[in-house]
Structures are given as structure tokens and as C-alpha cells.
Amino acid sequence: MNENTQQLIKDFVKERDWDQFHTPENLVKSIVIEAAELLQLFQWSSDFNKEKVCEEIADVIIYTQLFLNKMGLDIDGIVQDKIRINEIKYPVNLSKGSSKKYTEFEL
């Protein structure tokens, strides 16, 4: 997320004095709630309203960014670390074209 967008989120929260409510626990709850609202848009059909999808995924991303800030986490670093872990768990020769979990691979 670029710095302008991050600052927009920070300013929005600061202007409303909402940081006091943004504990790590509350932010994680909010991420899950918003993700469930996104899932609900697909609950009974694969037809979806793109505008509503954008609104819900934006909420997930905003709360995630607030959580990252609160925890002092670097999104690039944690994503890169996780990809390195997944490269070990899901080697190309075993996982390419497969939806199996790494525990299901026959070594």
C-alpha cells in the first residue's frame, strides 16, 4: 500500500479519535468480521456486485493495515518470509497444478 493511502487511513482514524478502540484484538476481530461480510456476498451464488465486493475488501485491507501499524509489522517482510516458507512446503515438482495441502504430498 502506498504511503498516501496509509496516511489517508491514519488521518481518518485520528480525526475521529478511534485509535483508542484499535487494540490488536479489536482489529483482528474487525478483519474477520469484514472478511465474513465479503464471503456473504458469494454465499448463495457466484453472481456478485463488484461495488459491494470492493467496499468489503477495502474494509478488510484497511483493518489489516491498521493491525500491521499497531503491531509494528512490515507487510513486505512478512509476505516475503511466508513465500519463502511456502516455497519449501510446496516445491514446484510436487505442487504444480495440484490443490493438495503439503501434508498430502507423497514424497
PyMOL commands that set and color helices and strands:
alter all, ss='L'
color gray80, all
select helices_A, chain A and resi 3-16+19-21+24-40+50-71+75-89+92-95+102-104
alter helices_A, ss='H'
color red, helices_A
deselect
rebuild
show_as cartoon
